[in-house]
Amino acid sequence: MRLTRFTDLALRVLMRLAVEEADLPTTRDVAATMQVPYTHAAKVVAKLQHLGLVEARRGRGGGLTLTSAGRAASVGGLVRELEGAGDVVECEGSAPCPLRGACVLRGALRRAQEAFFAALDPLTVNDLVAAPTGPLLLGISGGAPASAAGP
């Protein structure tokens, strides 16, 4: 299974915010650090805000912070939410597969997808930034100072 760029970026944003010690990075800071377009980072941050995982404050002293729910969030639950409930393969659609009624592969892929999510369920965002990842991430993200330009 392959995660979408959106889910990948969302997880990296959460990890970045989980190790932030003092300065509150803005969405622009996060986009620059992650080397992604600002508009893409802004959509990710908006979704994370909607899920209650990130809080954004505007103005001087503003920026992005990870909520306590964000720190404790299950990675499996996040991936399910961000990836959606779709199947690994598309059996329906404009040209439905003629085997869809009796296909063993579809069920096997669905079980494999759930096993993938289940393997991520016990991990939290805090777990993702435990040593050695957290200190390394601090070194990478430390080069992007927070600005007063708002979230």
GIKASUL-V298132 format. One record per residue. N is the residue number from 1. RES is the residue in one small letter. PHI is phi in whole degrees, 0 to 359 (NA if undefined). Layout:
BEGIN
N,RES,PHI  N,RES,PHI
END
This chain:
BEGIN
1,m,NA  2,r,238  3,l,282  4,t,290  5,r,300  6,f,299  7,t,295  8,d,302  9,l,294  10,a,300  11,l,295  12,r,292  13,v,296  14,l,299  15,m,296  16,r,300  17,l,289  18,a,293  19,v,261  20,e,295  21,e,261  22,a,229  23,d,290  24,l,266  25,p,288  26,t,269  27,t,299  28,r,297  29,d,299  30,v,297  31,a,299  32,a,293  33,t,298  34,m,274  35,q,57  36,v,232  37,p,300  38,y,304  39,t,298  40,h,292  41,a,298  42,a,297  43,k,294  44,v,296  45,v,298  46,a,299  47,k,295  48,l,295  49,q,296  50,h,302  51,l,280  52,g,79  53,l,264  54,v,230  55,e,245  56,a,241  57,r,241  58,r,268  59,g,85  60,r,301  61,g,80  62,g,274  63,g,144  64,l,256  65,t,226  66,l,274  67,t,281  68,s,296  69,a,295  70,g,294  71,r,295  72,a,267  73,a,298  74,s,287  75,v,296  76,g,299  77,g,296  78,l,296  79,v,296  80,r,301  81,e,296  82,l,282  83,e,276  84,g,87  85,a,265  86,g,292  87,d,284  88,v,296  89,v,242  90,e,264  91,c,263  92,e,256  93,g,105  94,s,293  95,a,232  96,p,299  97,c,290  98,p,292  99,l,268  100,r,305  101,g,284  102,a,227  103,c,272  104,v,279  105,l,299  106,r,303  107,g,294  108,a,296  109,l,293  110,r,297  111,r,295  112,a,295  113,q,297  114,e,294  115,a,296  116,f,301  117,f,298  118,a,298  119,a,293  120,l,268  121,d,306  122,p,288  123,l,280  124,t,250  125,v,301  126,n,300  127,d,298  128,l,294  129,v,251  130,a,293  131,a,303  132,p,269  133,t,293  134,g,304  135,p,300  136,l,294  137,l,297  138,l,299  139,g,295  140,i,286  141,s,278  142,g,296  143,g,279  144,a,250  145,p,292  146,a,290  147,s,244  148,a,266  149,a,281  150,g,91  151,p,292
END
